[in-house]
């Protein structure tokens, strides 16, 4: 499939505008063919810098268009799963915003359909792409990090009443969860990409900042399958938006900057346990170009590499998506039952069919 140019339809002119820009950064690889939104004026604004994009307010125009190869879903969370399934049935590859689904049951159904149709589904975890995080992965690939000990994560963002003026936000049926679904899911994915799967979770969740249905504050503890321990502090009541990771390994301590929306490309530091090895560490991280494509630009490049079978392709995949849903499910269950939850979870788990509380179902 090398050399193919993929036609993309973007659904949703909010975050979908960033999707469109990411594809358009690689015009020889992708063509943004359609922008679909109920508000056509908003749709036009989202792709104003991209030529020859068809605007439509009908999903059927996308699904019935034989030339569309990829459907990129940037719709409100409650629409992610049903629209993804419709797109797969229509024979399209899917790029889907978080959360991938709102239950393990739906996640397994989507995975089964994608395999049946021989199609690809790419969950949107765009923060992986950027020089800082790629340097961390390269150090790991070279075996220079050593045994993982512990990690701490902060997702401290500012979200006031104005943010929740959009009716579906802050609701179970619309946003499908709170801060661990819509905000911390990104840094949790960064953690599991480098430390592997989570094996145990304990969590406290609360609604402390805004008058909403879902949680906006969390304190979470993880034990990874490799034994490493990690903590995640989450709030939407900070004075400004910051995200931060600090990871302590046997040979290196790695720390991100505090950029909330481009943490992968932020100001990372890598300090060797043994000062005599610092030059070796520095030499490796300098192999990664500081201007490597980040966020959606980097993510879209990797989607192309995956679809064309390029060597070393590393786009997020269904395994990443499934573990993110499993982790959210475990966090909600741990908080509600005040227990330590052991992963993996299967169809016998009480929240297998969804993590909404009983009063919201």
N, C-alpha and C positions, 0 to 999 in steps of 0.2 A: 504493500500500500504506500510505500515511500513515494513522495512527490505529489500525493493527492492533496487537493485543497478542499477543506470541509466547509459546507454551508451550515451556518448556525442560526437558529431562531432563539432569541432571548425573550423570556417571559418575565414581565415585571420591570418597570422603569425606575424603581428605587435602587436597590443594590444591583439590579440588572444593568444599570448604566456602567458600573464597574466591570461586570462581566463583559459587556460589549467592548469596552476600552481594552480589556485584556486580550480578547481575540484580535481586535484591530491592530494591536501592536505587532502582529505577525501576519501581515496581509497576504504573504505568499503561501500561508498555511491555512488560514481561515478567511471566510467571507461572512460578515454579519449580514445575513439576508433579510431577516425580519425582526422587528421589535413589536411585541404584543403587550398591550396594557389597556385596561378599560378606559383610561384617559389618554386620548390620542395626542393631545397637546403635550402632556407629560412625556409620552413616548417619543415625540419628535425632539423634545429638548434633550432627552437621554442620549440620542444618537446624532446630535446636530453636527458633530465633527466627523461623522462617518458617512461617506457618500452612498447613495443608491440603496438605502435600507427601506424595505416595505414596512409600512405601519398598519397594524390591524388591532382590533379589539376583540377578535374571535379566536379562541384556541383551536377551533376546527380548521382555520386557515393554515395553522402550523402543522397539525397532525395529519392533515390530508394532502400536504405538499410533498410530493415524491422526492424533490431535490433537497429537502432539509435532511442533513445527516445527524446533527446534534441539536437537542433541545436543552437549553440552559435555564434552569428554574430559579428565579429570584422572587418568587411570590411569597405572601404571608405563610407562616409555618404550617397552618392547618391544611394548606393546599399541596404541600410538597409530595406526600405519598400518593394521593389519588392522581395527580397530574403526572407524576413519574410513571405510574403504572399505565396510564393512557398512552404516554409517549413510547414506552417499551412495546406495548401492543401494536403501536403504529410503526414499529421497526426503527426507532430512533435511538442513538446513544443518548445518555442523559448526564448532565452536570447538575447536581442538586445542592442547594443551600442547606445549611444546618437548621434544625435537626433533619437528618436523613429521613427518619420516620418518627412516630411517637410511640412505638412499641416494638418489642423484639419480634412479636408475631408478624407485624407488617414488614419489618426488616428482612425476616427470613422469606416472606412471600416475594418481596422485590428481588432478592438475590436469586431465588428459584426462577422467576420469570426472565431475568436478565440472562441466566445461563441457558434457559430453554430457547431464547431468541438469539443467542450468541451475540449479545450486545454488551457494551461497557457502560458502567455507572461510576461516575467520579464524584464523591462527596467534596464539598468546597471546604478545604482547610488551607486557605491561601497564606497563612502566616508562616508556613514551613519554608517559604521561598524567599531567600534573602541571604546576603553574605554571612551574617553572624551565625545564623542557625546552620547554614550549610558548612561552615567551618567546624562547628561542633560535630556534625555528622561525619565529616572527613577525618577528624581526630579519632572518632570511634571506629571508623572503617580501617584506619591504620593501626588500631590496637593501642593507642597512646593514652586513652582515658583510664584504663584499668577498672578495677571493681567499683561499681556504683555504691555509694554509701547513703546519701540523703539528698533531698531536693525540697525547695520551698518555692511556692508560686503565689503571686499576688495579682488579682484582677480587681483593681480599685478604680471604679469609673463613677462619673457624675451623671445621674439620670433623674431629673426633676419632673414636676407635673407636666411640663410642656411635652416631654418625650411621650407621655402616655395619652396625649390628646388624640392620637391615632387609635380608633376604637378597639382594634384587635389586640393592641399591646397590653401587657399586664393581666391578660385573661388566659384561663386554661384552654378554652375552645379556640381562641385566636392565636395566641403566642405559643401555646402548648407547653408552657413551663416558664420559669423565671430566669434568674441570673445564671444558674448552672447550665441552662439550655441555650440561652441567647448570647451569653457573654463569656463565661469561663470555659465553655466547650472548646474554644480555640487553644488556650494554653494547656488544657488537659490533653489535647491531641499532641501538642509539642512534647509533653512529658512522656506519653506512651510511645511516641515514635522513637525516642532515644533510650528509654528505660524498659520498654516492653510492656506487656500486659499487666493490668492490676489484678491482684489475687484477693485482696481484702479491702473493705471500705467501712469507715465509721464517719458519721456526718451529723452536724447541727445546721438546720436551716431556719431562717426567720424572715418576716416581713417587717422591716424596721424603718425604712426610708420613705416609702410612698404608700398611698392608700390604694393598693392593688390586690388582686387575688393571689398572685404568685410570689415566691420568695425573692428578696432582693439582697440578702446577706447570707453568707455561708462560711462555715469552718469545717474542712474536710481532711481526713487522714487516709492515706493509701499505704498499703504494703504491696510491693510489686512481686511478680512471680520469681524474680531473681533475688528477692530479699531486701532490696532497697526500700527505704521509707521516705514518704513525701507528704507535705502538707499544702493545702490550698486555701487561701484567704480571699473571700469574695465580698465585695459590697458595691452597691450603686449609689452610695452616699458619700463618696469622696469629694473633695473640693475641686479635683480635676481628674482627668483620665490618665491612668498609668497601668501598665502591665509589666511584670518582672518575673524572671526565672533565675534561680541560683541552684546549681547542681554540683555536688561535691563527689568527686571520684577519687580513686586511689592515687592517681598521678596528676590530676588536673582539677581545679575548681573553675567552673565556667559560670559567668553571670551575664545576663542580657542587660541592655539599657532598659528604659521604662516607657518606650514608645508604645502606645496602646494599639495602634492600627497597623504598624509595620515592625512589630517586635522582631521578626525574623531578620530584618535588614538593619536592626538597630545597632547600638554601640556595645557590642559584646566584648568581654575580657576573658582571657584564658591564662590562668596563673598556675605554673607548675609547682607541685609539692616540693620537688627537688630543684632548687634554683639553677643547678648546673644543667638541667634539661630544658630551661626556658627557651634557649635559642632553637632547639629542635622543635618545640611546640610552635614557636613563632614562624619558623620556616614552613611548616605545614599549613598554618592558617593563611599565610601569605600566598599560597597557591590558589586560593579562591579570590577571584576578582571582586573588589569592593563594589563594583557596579553590576554584579550579576543580577539578572532580572528578578524582581521580588513581587510579592503579593499576586494579583491576578495575572500580571504579565508572565511571571515565572510559572505560575500554576498552569496557564494555558499552553505554554511551551511544553510542559511535561505531559499534558493531555495529548498533544500532537505526537510526542515521542512514543507514548504508550500505544496510540492507535496505529502508528506506523511501524511498531516493532523495533524502535531504535534501541541500540545497546545502552544499558545503564538507565533506562527510563525509570522515573520514580514518582509518578503521580499518585495521589491518594486513591485508595481502592475500596472495594466492598468490605474487605477485612477491617480496614480502618473505620469505615462507617458503622459496621456491626458492633465493634468494641465500644465506639462512642455511645451508641444506644444502650448497650449493656451497662456501661458505666453510669449513665444518667439514671437508669432503672435502679441500679444498686444504691446510688446515693439517696434517691427518694425513699427507697425501702429502709435503708439504714436509719435515716432521720426519723421516719414515722414510727418505726418499731424500737428505736433506741437500742439497736443491736449492731454487732459487727457482721457485715454481709460478705459471704465468700463467693467469689466468681470462679468459673463461668456460671451463668444462669441458663436454665433450660425451660422447656415448655411447662414444667410443673411449678415454676415460680409464680407466686400470687400476682405479680405485676407483669407477667409475660404478655398479657393482652393490652397493656397500657399503664402509664404511671400517673394518669389523672387521679386526684382524690375522689372518693365516692360521691361527694356532693357536686362534683363538676361533670360527672359522667351522664 
